[in-house]
Amino acid sequence: MSFTVLGTGSKLPDTVVTNDDLATFLDTSDEWITTRTGIHRRHVLKQEKLIDLATVAAKNALKNSGVTADELDLILCSTIQGDYVSPAFACVVQKELGATCPAFDVNAGCSGFIYALDVADGYFARGRAKKVLIIAAEAMTRFTNWQDRSTCVLFGDGCGAVVLGEGDDLLSIKITAEGNFEALNIPHTQGNCPYTELDGKESVLHMDGQSVFKFAVSSICRDIKDVTQAAGLTLDDLDYMVLHQANYRIMESAARRLKISMDRVPSIIHETGNMSSACIPIVLDQLNRSGKLVNSRYIALAGFGSGFTTGACVLRCHKF
């Protein structure tokens, strides 16, 4: 017994920041950003809190699934950090929904949504859950260095959610980690302990873009091949390959190596930028609500991110 996806939901902040907006205080331009990343605009938290987005995304997924909050057996939240360091953001969502089930966070960077799917699979396999809510909630603009034009243009905020029920639609799944923190990290800010002798660092994102690009393309190709084979399928059997939306050129490069046409690789990056682990469930929600999954058979998901972590899986999607 694994699971089936019963419903999806998502929510983006109201404030939209275009490339032209960024060019008013950065040495950049719409052409510079677009040609290198495929990003035209992104949504940014301004007056909202992350919990505001997460609650709407979760309620949308619950409504789409026909499941009520009191039916949930588990809430998992994939996030780099919610509105608090502690408690877990999943507990904050639980309160807003009025649920009473266990709730905890998963932090695996941009691979976090697929890591959460793997955790949920274990609960279903052990008979510990019949209904699970997974929320990917990310506020990347809080951690962006807005003086670094090479990174701040990449990120946006958003939340995606899915409700899972008992079923057999997870055909294969794979997660990995390589223990690399040099190429992509966000240092923790120093507190006010009078005994510490460590120098505090600004809590903003640091990234070696070239290293991340190479890792991303190679890991996508490896993991998609592995999970497709494990599911007993070929790449031609996949109706869609939903990738983490980090950079359009990464997606193009991976698709080209796998010989998969880009019309089978849905993209929202031009409108949202990189929303870390929220990208994949938001794409899923858009595919679901547009009706594109109705006649589909199989869909592959693949994420990569800080850690370095990766995650990939194959789902049967006829019930979306």
Secondary structure, DSSP 8 states (H G I E B T S, - for coil): -EEEEEEEEEE--SEEEEHHHHTTTSS--HHHHHHHH---EEEE-SSS-HHHHHHHHHHHHHHHHT--GGG-SEEEEE-S--S-SSS-HHHHHHHHHT--S-EEEE--GGGHHHHHHHHHHHHHHTT--SEEEEEEEEEGGGS--TT-HHHHTTB-EEEEEEEEEEES-EEEEEEEEEEE-SSEE--------TT--S-------EE-HHHHHHHHHHHHHHHHHHHHHHTT--GGG-SEEEE--S-HHHHHHHHHHHT--GGGS---HHHH-B-GGGHHHHHHHHHHHTTTTTT--EEEEEEEETEEEEEEEEEE-TT-
